[in-house]
Amino acid sequence: MDETPRPLDDIRREIDALDHRIHDALMARAVLVAGVRRAKGADGAILRAGREAAVLRRLVARHRGDMDPSVVVRIWREIMTASSRQQGSFSVAVATAAAGGAGIELARDHFGMLTALQPSSSIAQAIRAVTEGKAQAALVPLAEDVPEDPWWRSLGIGPGPQLVVIARLPFAHDQRAGAALLVGRQDFDPSGEDRGFLIAETRAEISQARLRAALEKHGLPVTGFPASIDDPGGGSLQLVELGAYAAPGDARLAAAAAEAAEHANLRVAGGYAVPLDLPRG
């Protein structure tokens, strides 16, 4: 078997030709993204966190060779965020308390170097940027990280596109320590493997055990209760995390609410794609 190394110049010419094909594919992709923008119209959501998660799962699953899969994730994160910017104004408000104070770094890692980030001194300011249309999403702390600030109580309320959780960052487990939630004023975009949030509002005291039993009896697995607020009148608001996303109008929600308490209300507060657990080299 001939093991004579190939001439370096030949290898470099082949790499150059491959770079041109990659560039051609990126330009062709941009044309298709422009078609997506026209098909969705002005009211279509720019950020599709669920679809992005599904694409990354598919690419990592088919990945082979010496390149670390985390590099594939980083490359496609830049490509997908560039596609979002191509479809319209795109910026992210970042609460400085997110991810233990590392919110800007976390957002930059996920959304790339060219996305406009708006540092916000408070969670309320970051969320207000979304509700006022000044940002398309806000990065905020996990509810359990800031028990003194129940920012989540306004999720899933009001007509039209509601403010809901749309993602959890980081999406790839090996990127960094610390986590935060991304909220947006749009419909939740399922990825096919998701977790969900509900807000349980009751007029009378109800234990988490009773609420869990009611939800799980109707096929809604509970993974935890990240936060809660007691009402001086005897009721409560509880943020519930589900092992799967339940959409508004799901008949199981009404059945579970009736099972849990006479005056219980369950409203959908969004969810997030299950993070990608990258193989470690």
For each residue, the residues with C-beta under 8 A, 3 or more apart:
1:
2:
3:
4:
5:
6: 10 11
7: 10 11
8: 11 12
9: 12 13
10: 6 7 13 14
11: 6 7 8 14 15
12: 8 9 15 16
13: 9 10 16 17
14: 10 11 17 18
15: 11 12 18 19
16: 12 13 19 20
17: 13 14 20 21
18: 14 15 21 22
19: 15 16 22 23
20: 16 17 23 24
21: 17 18 24 25
22: 18 19 25 26
23: 19 20 26 27
24: 20 21 27 28
25: 21 22 28 29
26: 22 23 29 30 79
27: 23 24 30 31
28: 24 25 31 32
29: 25 26 32 33 79 83
30: 26 27 33 34 83 86
31: 27 28 34 35
32: 28 29 35 36
33: 29 30 36 37 83 86 87
34: 30 31 37 38 86
35: 31 32 38 39
36: 32 33 39 40 83 87
37: 33 34 40 44 86 87 88
38: 34 35 41
39: 35 36 44
40: 36 37 43 44 45 87
41: 38 44
42:
43: 40
44: 37 39 40 41 87
45: 40 48 184 186 187 189
46: 84 87 88 90 136
47: 84 90 136 137 166 184 186
48: 45 51 52 189
49: 52 53 166 167 182 189 191 272 273
50: 53 54 188 189 190 191 192 194 273
51: 48 54 55 189 191
52: 48 49 55 56 77 80
53: 49 50 56 57 167 171 191 193 273 276
54: 50 51 57 58 191 192 273
55: 51 52 58 59 76 80
56: 52 53 59 60 73 76 77 171 172 276
57: 53 54 60 61 191 193 276
58: 54 55 61 62
59: 55 56 62 63 72 73 76
60: 56 57 63 69 72 73 276 278 279
61: 57 58
62: 58 59
63: 59 60 67 69 72
64:
65:
66:
67: 63 71 72
68: 71 72 281
69: 60 63 72 73 278 279
70: 73 74 172 174 175 278
71: 67 68 74 75
72: 59 60 63 67 68 69 75 76
73: 56 59 60 69 70 76 77 171 172 276 278
74: 70 71 77 78
75: 71 72 78 79
76: 55 56 59 72 73 79 80
77: 52 56 73 74 80 81 110 111 112
78: 74 75 81 82 112 113
79: 26 29 75 76 82 83
80: 52 55 76 77 83 84
81: 77 78 84 85 90 110 111 112 114 115
82: 78 79 85 86 112 114
83: 29 30 33 36 79 80 86 87
84: 46 47 80 81 87 90 136
85: 81 82 88 90 114 115
86: 30 33 34 37 82 83
87: 33 36 37 40 44 46 83 84 90
88: 37 46 85
89: 136
90: 46 47 81 84 85 87 115 116 136
91: 115 116 117 118 134 135 136
92: 107 111 115 116 117 118 135 136 137 138 139 182
93: 117 118 120 125 126 127 129 130 134 135 137 138 139
94: 98 103 104 107 117 118 119 120 126 138 139
95: 98 103 120 122 123 125 126 138 139 140 141
96: 101 103 104 119 120 121
97: 101 103 122 123 140 141 145 146
98: 94 95 101 102 103 106 107 139 140 141 180
99: 102 103 105 106 139 141 169 178 179 180
100: 145 178
101: 96 97 98
102: 98 99 105 106 176 178
103: 94 95 96 97 98 99 106 107 139 141 180
104: 94 96 107 108 117 119
105: 99 102 108 109 176
106: 98 99 102 103 109 110 139 169 170 176 178 180
107: 92 94 98 103 104 110 111 115 117 139 169
108: 104 105 111 112 113 115 117
109: 105 106 170 175 176
110: 77 81 106 107 169 170 171
111: 77 81 92 107 108 115 117
112: 77 78 81 82 108 115
113: 78 108
114: 81 82 85
115: 81 85 90 91 92 107 108 111 112
116: 90 91 92
117: 91 92 93 94 104 107 108 111
118: 91 92 93 94 126 129 134 135
119: 94 96 104
120: 93 94 95 96 123 125 126 129 138
121: 96 125
122: 95 97 125 126
123: 95 97 120 126 127 140 141 146 149 151
124: 127 128 151
125: 93 95 120 121 122 128 129
126: 93 94 95 118 120 122 123 129 130 135 138 139 140
127: 93 123 124 130 131 138 140 151 154 163 183
128: 124 125 131 132
129: 93 118 120 125 126 132 134 135 138
130: 93 126 127 133 134 135 136 137 138 163 183 184 185
131: 127 128 163 185
132: 128 129
133: 130
134: 91 93 118 129 130
135: 91 92 93 118 126 129 130 138
136: 46 47 84 89 90 91 92 130 184
137: 47 92 93 130 166 167 182 183 184
138: 92 93 94 95 120 126 127 129 130 135 182 183 184
139: 92 93 94 95 98 99 103 106 107 126 169 180 181 182
140: 95 97 98 123 126 127 151 180 181 182 183
141: 95 97 98 99 103 123 145 146 149 180 181
142: 145 146 179 180 181 226
143: 146 147 150 151 152 181 226 227 239
144: 147 226 227
145: 97 100 141 142
146: 97 123 141 142 143 149 151
147: 143 144 150 227
148:
149: 123 141 146
150: 143 147 153 227 229 237
151: 123 124 127 140 143 146 154
152: 143 155 197 199 227 239 269
153: 150 199 229 237
154: 127 151 157 163
155: 152 162 163 164 165 183 197 199 267 269 270
156: 162 163 164 199 248 267 268 269 270
157: 154 162 163 267
158: 162 163
159:
160:
161: 185 186 187
162: 155 156 157 158 185
163: 127 130 131 154 155 156 157 158 183 184 185
164: 155 156 183 184 185 186 187 188 197 268 269 270 271
165: 155 168 181 182 183 188 197 269 270 271 272
166: 47 49 137 182 183 184 186 188 189 270 272
167: 49 53 137 171 181 182 272 273
168: 165 171 179 180 181 182 195 272 273 275
169: 99 106 107 110 139 179 180 181 182
170: 106 109 110 173 175 176 179 275
171: 53 56 73 110 167 168 175 273 275 276
172: 56 70 73 175 275 276 278
173: 170 275 276 277 278
174: 70 278 280
175: 70 109 170 171 172
176: 102 105 106 109 170
177:
178: 99 100 102 106
179: 99 142 168 169 170
180: 98 99 103 106 139 140 141 142 168 169
181: 139 140 141 142 143 165 167 168 169 272
182: 49 92 137 138 139 140 165 166 167 168 169 272
183: 127 130 137 138 140 155 163 164 165 166 270
184: 45 47 130 136 137 138 163 164 166
185: 130 131 161 162 163 164
186: 45 47 161 164 166 189
187: 45 161 164
188: 50 164 165 166 245 247 268 270 271
189: 45 48 49 50 51 166 186
190: 50 194 245 271
191: 49 50 51 53 54 57 194 273 274
192: 50 54
193: 53 57 273 274
194: 50 190 191 244 245 271 272 273 274
195: 168 223 241 242 243 244 245 271 272 274
196: 241 242 244 245 246 268 270 271
197: 152 155 164 165 239 240 241 242 268 269 270 271
198: 215 239 240 242 246 253 266 267 268 269
199: 152 153 155 156 237 238 239 240 266 267 269
200: 206 211 236 237 238 240 257 260 264 265 266
201: 235 236 237 264 265 266 267
202: 205 206 235 236 238 260 261 263 264 265
203: 231 233 234 235 261 263
204: 234 235 261 262 263
205: 202 234 235 236
206: 200 202 210 211 236 260 261 264
207: 210 211
208: 211 212 225 238
209: 212 213
210: 206 207 213 214 260 261
211: 200 206 207 208 214 215 222 238 240 260 264
212: 208 209 215 216 222
213: 209 210 216 217
214: 210 211 217 218 256 257 259 260
215: 198 211 212 218 220 221 222 240 242 256 260
216: 212 213 219 220 221 222
217: 213 214 256 259
218: 214 215 252 255 256 259
219: 216 252
220: 215 216 242 244 246 252 253 256
221: 215 216 242 243 244
222: 211 212 215 216 225 240 241 242 243
223: 195 241 242 243
224: 240 241
225: 208 222 228 238 239 240 241
226: 142 143 144 239 241
227: 143 144 147 150 152 238 239
228: 225 236 237 238 239
229: 150 153 236 237 238
230: 236
231: 203 234 235 236 237
232:
233: 203
234: 203 204 205 231
235: 201 202 203 204 205 231 263
236: 200 201 202 205 206 228 229 230 231
237: 150 153 199 200 201 228 229 231
238: 199 200 202 208 211 225 227 228 229
239: 143 152 197 198 199 225 226 227 228 269
240: 197 198 199 200 211 215 222 224 225
241: 195 196 197 222 223 224 225 226
242: 195 196 197 198 215 220 221 222 223 245 246 271
243: 195 221 222 223
244: 194 195 196 220 221
245: 188 190 194 195 196 242 271
246: 196 198 220 242 250 252 253 268
247: 188 250 268
248: 156 267 268
249: 253
250: 246 247 253 268
251: 254 255
252: 218 219 220 246 255 256
253: 198 220 246 249 250 256 257 266 268
254: 251 257 258 266
255: 218 251 252 258 259
256: 214 215 217 218 220 252 253 259 260 266
257: 200 214 253 254 260 261 264 265 266
258: 254 255 264
259: 214 217 218 255 256
260: 200 202 206 210 211 214 215 256 257 264
261: 202 203 204 206 210 257 264
262: 204
263: 202 203 204 235
264: 200 201 202 206 211 257 258 260 261
265: 200 201 202 257
266: 198 199 200 201 253 254 256 257
267: 155 156 157 198 199 201 248
268: 156 164 188 196 197 198 246 247 248 250 253
269: 152 155 156 164 165 197 198 199 239
270: 155 156 164 165 166 183 188 196 197
271: 164 165 188 190 194 195 196 197 242 245
272: 49 165 166 167 168 181 182 194 195
273: 49 50 53 54 167 168 171 191 193 194
274: 191 193 194 195
275: 168 170 171 172 173
276: 53 56 57 60 73 171 172 173
277: 173
278: 60 69 70 73 172 173 174
279: 60 69
280: 174
281: 68
